[in-house]
Amino acid sequence: MKFAPIIDPAIRKPAPKPVRVDLRKVFGIGTGLWAVALVIALIALTVHHGTESFVVICASGVIIGLLLLIWEFFDRWDYRRLGL
């Protein structure tokens, strides 16, 4: 019966443990892609095919990516310090 776990929570299957993902790769690839987009936006701006808003958006992506890499460093440091 599909409604049995709703009616009786004791028969639910246990939830799987979360997987620890290396966020350095994810944030690094994302920041790298924003950096490439920033270079392309700057080139397009110099040949008058782009606007300043594209440059601002790409620069914001790079800055946010760098901040996320810093956050991930301290999060991983806490994770190692706690011995999890």
C-alpha positions in Angstrom: 0.0 0.0 0.0 1.5 3.3 -1.0 -0.1 5.3 1.8 1.3 3.0 4.5 4.4 5.2 5.2 2.2 8.2 5.6 -0.1 6.5 8.0 2.6 4.6 9.9 6.0 6.4 9.8 7.7 3.4 11.5 7.6 1.3 8.3 9.4 3.9 6.2 12.7 3.0 4.7 15.7 4.7 6.3 17.0 7.7 4.4 20.4 7.3 2.8 23.3 9.2 4.2 24.2 12.4 2.3 27.2 12.2 0.0 30.1 14.5 0.7 30.8 16.3 -2.6 34.0 18.2 -3.3 32.7 21.7 -3.9 36.1 23.0 -4.9 35.7 21.4 -8.3 32.1 22.7 -8.7 32.9 26.2 -7.6 36.2 26.2 -9.5 34.6 25.2 -12.8 31.8 27.7 -12.4 34.2 30.5 -11.6 36.4 29.5 -14.5 33.4 29.6 -16.9 32.4 33.1 -15.6 36.0 34.2 -16.1 35.9 33.0 -19.7 32.6 34.8 -20.2 34.1 38.0 -18.7 37.0 37.9 -21.2 34.5 37.4 -24.0 32.3 40.2 -22.8 35.3 42.5 -22.5 36.4 41.7 -26.1 32.9 42.2 -27.3 32.8 45.6 -25.5 36.0 46.7 -27.1 34.7 46.0 -30.6 31.3 47.6 -29.7 29.2 44.5 -29.8 28.4 44.3 -26.1 27.2 46.5 -23.2 28.6 47.2 -19.8 25.9 45.2 -18.2 27.4 42.0 -19.6 30.7 42.8 -18.1 29.1 43.6 -14.7 27.2 40.3 -14.7 30.3 38.3 -15.6 32.4 40.1 -13.1 29.8 39.5 -10.4 29.8 35.8 -11.3 33.6 35.7 -10.8 33.4 37.5 -7.5 30.6 35.3 -6.2 32.6 32.2 -7.3 35.7 33.4 -5.5 33.6 34.1 -2.3 32.1 30.6 -2.6 35.6 29.1 -2.9 36.6 31.0 0.3 33.5 29.8 2.1 34.1 26.2 1.0 37.7 26.4 2.3 36.5 27.4 5.8 33.6 24.9 5.7 36.0 22.0 4.8 38.4 23.3 7.5 35.6 23.0 10.1 34.6 19.6 8.7 38.2 18.3 9.2 38.6 19.9 12.6 35.4 18.2 13.9 36.7 14.9 12.5 33.5 14.1 10.6 
